[in-house]
Amino acid sequence: MTELTHTSFQDFVRANRFAVIHFYATWNGQDAKMKDLLARQIPAELSNVIAFGMLDVDPKEHHDICRQHKILTLPSLAFYRDVSLIQTVKGLRKSDEIIEHLRQLVS
């Protein structure tokens, strides 16, 4: 998983056909669970074709990106295909639901 900043966010999305961004805060325990789910429970056939990035919502310079994505709930995942935002999933979800969203992203 790639740690992103306000300066690397757009380049990361442009460089990867399929990208998922985890918007998180270090103080939020739900975000630690989401990070673990993304790191350990995604099948290889998906994790090999999808680039996963993380953006900390707390730094002031990240607030514009969070506003653009309407991030009000953590954790949140933004799903990109070919530089276009396809969907945003808000709140901690079960692994099978996240995996289904990932399958839809690459189909």
N, CA, C and O of each residue as an XYZ file, in Angstrom:
428
protein
N       0.850     -1.167      0.000
C       0.000      0.000      0.000
C       0.902      1.238      0.000
O       1.863      1.319      0.765
N       0.581      2.187     -0.858
C       1.407      3.379     -1.039
C       0.838      4.536     -0.225
O      -0.340      4.868     -0.348
N       1.671      5.140      0.598
C       1.274      6.323      1.368
C       1.294      7.528      0.425
O       2.313      7.807     -0.206
N       0.181      8.231      0.332
C       0.042      9.354     -0.592
C       0.031     10.685      0.143
O      -0.254     10.756      1.338
N       0.345     11.728     -0.597
C       0.263     13.100     -0.105
C      -0.504     13.920     -1.139
O      -0.882     13.419     -2.198
N      -0.722     15.173     -0.813
C      -1.400     16.062     -1.756
C      -0.605     16.217     -3.051
O      -1.187     16.512     -4.095
N       0.698     16.027     -3.003
C       1.512     16.163     -4.214
C       1.601     14.876     -5.029
O       1.867     14.934     -6.229
N       1.388     13.727     -4.415
C       1.507     12.456     -5.140
C       0.160     11.832     -5.507
O       0.118     10.880     -6.286
N      -0.925     12.347     -4.966
C      -2.249     11.740     -5.148
C      -2.617     11.587     -6.630
O      -2.891     10.477     -7.084
N      -2.623     12.689     -7.383
C      -3.049     12.636     -8.785
C      -2.122     11.781     -9.635
O      -2.586     11.055    -10.514
N      -0.823     11.855     -9.388
C       0.118     11.032    -10.150
C      -0.139      9.544     -9.914
O      -0.053      8.739    -10.842
N      -0.453      9.186     -8.672
C      -0.744      7.788     -8.345
C      -1.984      7.313     -9.106
O      -1.980      6.226     -9.683
N      -3.029      8.115     -9.108
C      -4.272      7.739     -9.800
C      -4.026      7.643    -11.309
O      -4.523      6.724    -11.961
N      -3.268      8.579    -11.859
C      -2.985      8.563    -13.305
C      -2.112      7.379    -13.707
O      -2.253      6.854    -14.811
N      -1.222      6.958    -12.831
C      -0.251      5.912    -13.164
C      -0.835      4.504    -13.103
O      -0.204      3.555    -13.567
N      -2.029      4.358    -12.536
C      -2.594      3.025    -12.331
C      -3.988      2.930    -12.943
O      -4.866      3.737    -12.637
N      -4.183      1.937    -13.809
C      -5.496      1.770    -14.439
C      -6.590      1.586    -13.392
O      -7.662      2.183    -13.487
N      -6.305      0.755    -12.396
C      -7.240      0.534    -11.285
C      -6.549      0.987    -10.007
O      -5.448      0.535     -9.691
N      -7.203      1.882     -9.278
C      -6.623      2.380     -8.029
C      -7.712      2.501     -6.976
O      -8.841      2.895     -7.268
N      -7.354      2.157     -5.756
C      -8.247      2.318     -4.609
C      -7.489      3.134     -3.572
O      -6.367      2.796     -3.192
N      -8.120      4.215     -3.120
C      -7.512      5.087     -2.127
C      -8.257      4.927     -0.812
O      -9.477      5.083     -0.753
N      -7.517      4.616      0.236
C      -8.070      4.509      1.594
C      -7.825      5.842      2.287
O      -6.683      6.195      2.584
N      -8.897      6.579      2.541
C      -8.817      7.820      3.317
C      -8.890      7.424      4.788
O      -9.821      6.730      5.198
N      -7.913      7.863      5.586
C      -7.815      7.389      6.966
C      -7.316      8.488      7.894
O      -6.867      9.549      7.461
N      -7.412      8.193      9.190
C      -6.802      9.018     10.235
C      -6.124      8.071     11.217
O      -6.667      7.014     11.538
N      -4.952      8.442     11.688
C      -4.194      7.553     12.575
C      -4.913      7.318     13.895
O      -4.699      6.284     14.528
N      -5.759      8.245     14.329
C      -6.462      8.139     15.605
C      -7.712      7.259     15.528
O      -8.327      6.977     16.557
N      -8.094      6.822     14.329
C      -9.332      6.071     14.137
C      -9.044      4.569     14.092
O      -8.408      4.081     13.157
N      -9.514      3.844     15.101
C      -9.300      2.397     15.166
C      -9.931      1.631     14.014
O      -9.424      0.580     13.622
N     -11.024      2.138     13.467
C     -11.672      1.480     12.317
C     -10.740      1.490     11.100
O     -10.753      0.570     10.283
N      -9.932      2.549     11.000
C      -9.005      2.634      9.873
C      -7.927      1.568      9.953
O      -7.496      1.053      8.922
N      -7.483      1.229     11.148
C      -6.494      0.161     11.303
C      -7.077     -1.167     10.831
O      -6.377     -1.968     10.211
N      -8.345     -1.403     11.120
C      -9.007     -2.630     10.656
C      -9.115     -2.652      9.134
O      -8.896     -3.688      8.505
N      -9.458     -1.495      8.541
C      -9.565     -1.422      7.077
C      -8.205     -1.651      6.434
O      -8.105     -2.370      5.441
N      -7.166     -1.052      6.984
C      -5.816     -1.235      6.436
C      -5.430     -2.710      6.478
O      -4.872     -3.233      5.513
N      -5.722     -3.381      7.586
C      -5.418     -4.804      7.718
C      -6.209     -5.620      6.696
O      -5.660     -6.532      6.077
N      -7.483     -5.302      6.515
C      -8.307     -6.003      5.531
C      -7.700     -5.858      4.137
O      -7.565     -6.843      3.410
N      -7.336     -4.636      3.766
C      -6.772     -4.408      2.431
C      -5.426     -5.100      2.265
O      -5.105     -5.569      1.173
N      -4.642     -5.169      3.322
C      -3.309     -5.772      3.242
C      -3.342     -7.296      3.246
O      -2.476     -7.931      2.644
N      -4.323     -7.892      3.911
C      -4.272     -9.343      4.147
C      -5.396    -10.164      3.543
O      -5.247    -11.378      3.398
N      -6.517     -9.549      3.183
C      -7.672    -10.352      2.808
C      -8.105    -10.207      1.351
O      -9.108    -10.791      0.942
N      -7.365     -9.442      0.579
C      -7.724     -9.269     -0.830
C      -7.072    -10.388     -1.637
O      -5.862    -10.594     -1.536
N      -7.858    -11.117     -2.441
C      -7.286    -12.200     -3.251
C      -6.209    -11.683     -4.205
O      -6.278    -10.552     -4.688
N      -5.228    -12.523     -4.463
C      -4.082    -12.146     -5.300
C      -4.516    -11.692     -6.689
O      -3.904    -10.783     -7.250
N      -5.552    -12.298     -7.256
C      -5.965    -11.913     -8.610
C      -6.460    -10.461     -8.664
O      -6.471     -9.847     -9.731
N      -6.861     -9.925     -7.532
C      -7.256     -8.515     -7.463
C      -6.091     -7.628     -7.030
O      -5.852     -6.574     -7.620
N      -5.375     -8.057     -6.002
C      -4.281     -7.227     -5.495
C      -3.139     -7.092     -6.499
O      -2.332     -6.167     -6.398
N      -3.065     -8.003     -7.461
C      -2.019     -7.920     -8.487
C      -2.340     -6.911     -9.583
O      -1.438     -6.489    -10.307
N      -3.612     -6.512     -9.721
C      -3.991     -5.576    -10.793
C      -4.493     -4.228    -10.267
O      -4.648     -3.282    -11.039
N      -4.744     -4.136     -8.968
C      -5.236     -2.896     -8.373
C      -4.128     -2.287     -7.522
O      -3.489     -2.978     -6.728
N      -3.909     -0.996     -7.695
C      -2.946     -0.277     -6.861
C      -3.694      0.304     -5.661
O      -4.738      0.936     -5.821
N      -3.160      0.089     -4.474
C      -3.787      0.574     -3.251
C      -2.950      1.702     -2.667
O      -1.740      1.569     -2.485
N      -3.618      2.813     -2.378
C      -2.969      3.958     -1.770
C      -3.708      4.381     -0.511
O      -4.867      4.021     -0.303
N      -3.021      5.150      0.326
C      -3.613      5.650      1.577
C      -3.356      7.149      1.663
O      -2.265      7.619      1.340
N      -4.372      7.900      2.104
C      -4.216      9.335      2.304
C      -4.715      9.695      3.693
O      -5.885      9.490      4.016
N      -3.829     10.228      4.504
C      -4.167     10.691      5.854
C      -4.996     11.963      5.723
O      -4.566     12.913      5.070
N      -6.175     11.995      6.332
C      -7.075     13.144      6.200
C      -6.683     14.319      7.085
O      -7.182     15.426      6.879
N      -5.815     14.116      8.053
C      -5.521     15.153      9.037
C      -4.644     16.317      8.552
O      -4.936     17.457      8.913
N      -3.596     16.100      7.760
C      -2.778     17.252      7.354
C      -3.606     18.292      6.589
O      -4.408     17.948      5.721
N      -3.402     19.534      6.919
C      -4.163     20.633      6.309
C      -4.068     20.613      4.783
O      -5.045     20.903      4.092
N      -2.895     20.273      4.265
C      -2.717     20.271      2.810
C      -3.502     19.154      2.115
O      -3.588     19.147      0.887
N      -4.075     18.215      2.866
C      -4.890     17.138      2.291
C      -6.381     17.470      2.312
O      -7.180     16.737      1.729
N      -6.763     18.544      2.964
C      -8.178     18.864      3.133
C      -8.899     19.127      1.810
O     -10.071     18.774      1.680
N      -8.234     19.735      0.829
C      -8.883     19.966     -0.470
C      -9.252     18.649     -1.146
O     -10.344     18.521     -1.699
N      -8.359     17.682     -1.108
C      -8.645     16.371     -1.701
C      -9.818     15.722     -0.978
O     -10.694     15.139     -1.616
N      -9.842     15.819      0.340
C     -10.944     15.246      1.121
C     -12.271     15.929      0.777
O     -13.301     15.265      0.657
N     -12.243     17.245      0.621
C     -13.469     17.968      0.233
C     -13.940     17.544     -1.144
O     -15.136     17.348     -1.356
N     -13.019     17.402     -2.080
C     -13.380     16.987     -3.438
C     -14.052     15.619     -3.440
O     -14.925     15.355     -4.266
N     -13.647     14.753     -2.518
C     -14.208     13.404     -2.427
C     -15.360     13.309     -1.425
O     -15.925     12.235     -1.220
N     -15.703     14.443     -0.802
C     -16.795     14.500      0.184
C     -16.575     13.493      1.312
O     -17.490     12.767      1.698
N     -15.352     13.462      1.831
C     -14.994     12.540      2.901
C     -15.434     13.132      4.235
O     -14.831     14.078      4.741
N     -16.491     12.562      4.790
C     -16.998     12.954      6.097
C     -17.004     11.784      7.070
O     -17.173     11.970      8.275
N     -16.818     10.586      6.544
C     -16.848      9.354      7.329
C     -15.545      8.604      7.100
O     -15.050      8.526      5.976
N     -14.998      8.055      8.176
C     -13.795      7.232      8.069
C     -14.092      5.843      8.601
O     -14.861      5.691      9.551
N     -13.492      4.835      8.002
C     -12.687      4.901      6.798
C     -13.566      5.105      5.559
O     -14.761      4.811      5.572
N     -12.952      5.610      4.501
C     -13.601      5.734      3.194
C     -12.643      5.212      2.134
O     -11.428      5.384      2.229
N     -13.216      4.571      1.125
C     -12.435      4.063     -0.002
C     -12.947      4.706     -1.281
O     -14.153      4.742     -1.525
N     -12.034      5.212     -2.094
C     -12.373      5.779     -3.398
C     -11.838      4.829     -4.467
O     -10.659      4.475     -4.458
N     -12.702      4.424     -5.378
C     -12.370      3.456     -6.424
C     -12.225      4.190     -7.757
O     -13.158      4.849     -8.216
N     -11.049      4.071     -8.372
C     -10.757      4.731     -9.638
C     -10.499      3.702    -10.729
O      -9.832      2.691    -10.509
N     -11.046      3.985    -11.921
C     -10.733      3.210    -13.120
C     -10.369      4.210    -14.210
O     -11.155      5.106    -14.519
N      -9.195      4.063    -14.788
C      -8.736      4.941    -15.875
C      -8.884      6.415    -15.499
O      -9.412      7.206    -16.281
N      -8.424      6.781    -14.321
C      -8.374      8.138    -13.778
C      -9.751      8.680    -13.374
O      -9.833      9.796    -12.861
N     -10.815      7.933    -13.587
C     -12.161      8.386    -13.224
C     -12.599      7.765    -11.905
O     -12.448      6.564    -11.685
N     -13.141      8.600    -11.040
C     -13.702      8.100     -9.788
C     -14.983      7.342    -10.109
O     -15.927      7.914    -10.654
N     -15.017      6.059     -9.773
C     -16.158      5.200    -10.066
C     -17.155      5.215     -8.911
O     -18.361      5.336     -9.122
N     -16.640      5.093     -7.693
C     -17.503      5.098     -6.511
C     -16.680      5.338     -5.262
O     -15.457      5.196     -5.256
N     -17.386      5.705     -4.208
C     -16.783      5.859     -2.887
C     -17.594      5.038     -1.908
O     -18.822      5.115     -1.878
N     -16.896      4.254     -1.110
C     -17.540      3.429     -0.087
C     -17.114      3.983      1.262
O     -15.924      4.117      1.546
N     -18.112      4.308      2.099
C     -17.827      4.950      3.384
C     -18.145      4.021      4.541
O     -19.138      3.293      4.519
N     -17.292      4.055      5.546
C     -17.474      3.228      6.730
C     -16.790      1.888      6.596
O     -16.492      1.432      5.493
N     -16.543      1.261      7.739
C     -15.913     -0.060      7.755
C     -16.892     -1.084      7.212
O     -18.039     -1.151      7.654
N     -16.447     -1.869      6.269
C     -17.281     -2.898      5.647
C     -16.627     -4.250      5.823
O     -15.440     -4.350      6.131
N     -17.419     -5.289      5.622
C     -16.895     -6.653      5.697
C     -16.046     -6.930      4.460
O     -16.237     -6.327      3.404
N     -15.109     -7.856      4.618
C     -14.174     -8.140      3.537
C     -14.880     -8.601      2.267
O     -14.477     -8.208      1.173
N     -15.925     -9.427      2.380
C     -16.598     -9.905      1.172
C     -17.263     -8.765      0.403
O     -17.335     -8.815     -0.825
N     -17.747     -7.745      1.097
C     -18.343     -6.596      0.425
C     -17.268     -5.784     -0.305
O     -17.472     -5.363     -1.444
N     -16.128     -5.566      0.350
C     -15.027     -4.836     -0.285
C     -14.523     -5.609     -1.504
O     -14.274     -5.017     -2.555
N     -14.376     -6.910     -1.369
C     -13.906     -7.738     -2.485
C     -14.875     -7.655     -3.655
O     -14.440     -7.615     -4.805
N     -16.168     -7.627     -3.393
C     -17.154     -7.488     -4.472
C     -17.008     -6.139     -5.184
O     -17.094     -6.079     -6.410
N     -16.789     -5.061     -4.428
C     -16.552     -3.751     -5.052
C     -15.294     -3.784     -5.920
O     -15.266     -3.193     -7.000
N     -14.255     -4.475     -5.448
C     -13.017     -4.573     -6.221
C     -13.238     -5.376     -7.506
O     -12.704     -5.023     -8.557
N     -14.011     -6.439     -7.425
C     -14.320     -7.234     -8.622
C     -15.075     -6.388     -9.649
O     -14.793     -6.464    -10.845
N     -16.035     -5.580     -9.182
C     -16.772     -4.699    -10.080
C     -15.852     -3.664    -10.717
O     -16.027     -3.307    -11.882
N     -14.878     -3.186     -9.961
C     -13.943     -2.199    -10.475
C     -13.169     -2.726    -11.675
O     -12.999     -2.012    -12.663
N     -12.704     -3.958    -11.602
C     -11.854     -4.510    -12.668
C     -12.637     -5.211    -13.770
O     -12.050     -5.649    -14.760
N     -13.943     -5.324    -13.615
C     -14.724     -6.037    -14.655
C     -15.125     -5.127    -15.795
O     -15.779     -5.572    -16.739
